Amino acid sequence: MRLVLAVIQAADVETLLRDFTEFGVSATQIEGDLAVGQGGLAAVIIGVRDDQVPDILTLIHARARGRALQVEPLRPFAERVEFWIPGPTERGTGGASVFVLPVERFERMGYA
């Protein structure tokens, strides 16, 4: 058994969770700044059999897409105005960071 921990954009979570349900696996979503360290991100935890890991990674790869984000730079407060870029810049965001960990023991307690 393996534990798959995927940190993805919160915008991609709902479709990914729907895909997991159709595939027949359940997942737990952890959302918020304290869980993943930055706004707009969510962590999804999935426990699967070893032979299901490639399929799970394929689903994550299909849904956790990269995208461009327009960032408006802050205007300078100091005297170094000559280095200020006067327009929005584009920054890449999205995708996923996925960790696949071995599981020594799994127990289901109650309905969780």
SEMIFI-835957 format. One record per residue: x, y, z of N, C-alpha, C in turn. Coordinates in steps of 0.1 Angstrom, whole numbers, plus 5000, padded with zeros to 4 digits. Layout:
BEGIN
XYZXYZXYZ/...
# end
This chain:
BEGIN
500849885000500050005000500950125000/500450234994501150364992500250474997/500850585002500150705005500650804995/499750864987500050964977499651094983/500551194984500351324989500551424977/499551484973499651584962499351724966/500251814964499951954967499752024953/498452074952498052124939497252254941/496952324930496152444931494752414935/494252494944492852474949491852464938/492052544927491152544916491052404909/492052324910492052194904491452074912/491252104925490851994934489551934931/488452004929487151944927487151844916/487651884904487651784893488551664896/489651684903490451574906489851484916/489151534926488351444936487251374929/486651434919485551364911486251244903/487351274897488051164890488451054899/488951084911489250974921488050894924/486850954926485650884929485250794918/485350844906485050754894486050644893/487250664897488250554896488050454908/487350494918487050404929487950414941/488650534942489450554954488950674961/489050684974488650794982489950884986/489751014987490851104990490351195000/491351255007491051355017491751485013/491051595013491551725009491851805022/493051865022493451955033493652085026/492952185030493052315023493352425034/494052525029494352635038495852665039/496052785044497452835045498252755055/497652715066498452635076498852505070/498052445062498352305057499452305047/499352395037500352395026501252515025/501052615033501952725034501752835024/500852825015500652935006499152935002/498553055001497153064996496953014982/495852954980495552894967495952754964/496552694974497052554973496252464982/496152344978495452244987496352114986/496252034997496851904997495751794996/496051694988495151584986495951464990/495251384999495951255004495151145000/495751044994495150924988495850804993/495150704998495750575001495350474990/496350414984496050324973496950194973/496550094966497449974964498650014955/499649944956500849974948500649974933/499749884928499449884914498649994909/497950074918497150184914497950314913/499150314918499950444918500050504904/500450424894500650494881499350554876/498150494878496850544874496550674882/496850684895496650804903497550914898/498750884895499650984890499251044876/498650954868498150994855496951094857/496051064866494951144869495451284874/496351284883496951414889497551494877/498351424869498951494858497951554848/496851484846495851544837495151664843/494951664856494151774862494951894867/496151864872496951964879497752034868/497152124861497752184849498452314853/499452354846500152474848499352584841/499552704846498852824841499652944843/499353054835500153174837499353264846/500053334855499453424865499953564862/499153664861499553804859499753864873/500953914875501353974888501654124886/500954204893501254354893502354384902/503454444898504554474907504254584916/504854584928504654694937505354814933/504754934935505455054931506555084942/507655134938508755164948508455284957/508855274969508655374979509955464980/511055404976512355464979512855544966/514055584966514655664955515055574943/515055444944515455364933514355334923/513855434917512655424908513155374894/514455384891514955344878514855194876/514755114886514654974885513254914885/512255004886510854964886510354924872/509654804872509054764859507654804859/507254894850505954964851504754884846/504754764846503654684841503554544847/502454474845502254344850503254244844/503754154852504554044847503853914848/504253824840503653694840504553594847/503853514856504553414864503853284862/504653174861504053044860503552994873/502352924873501852864885501052744882/500652664892499952544889500852424889/500352314883501052194884500852124897/501752034901501651964914502951924919/503051904932504151834938503551714945/504051594941503451474945504551384952/504151334963504951244971504251114972/505051004969504450864971505250804982/504650764993505250715004504750575007/505650485012505250355016504350355029/503450265030502550265042502850125049/503250135062503450015069502149955075/501250045079500050005085498950105082/497750045080496550125077495350075085/494650165093493550125100492450225098/491150175096490050265094489350265108/489150385114488550395127487250475125/486150415128484850485126484550505112/484050615109483550645095484650725087/485650775093486650855087487250805074/
# end
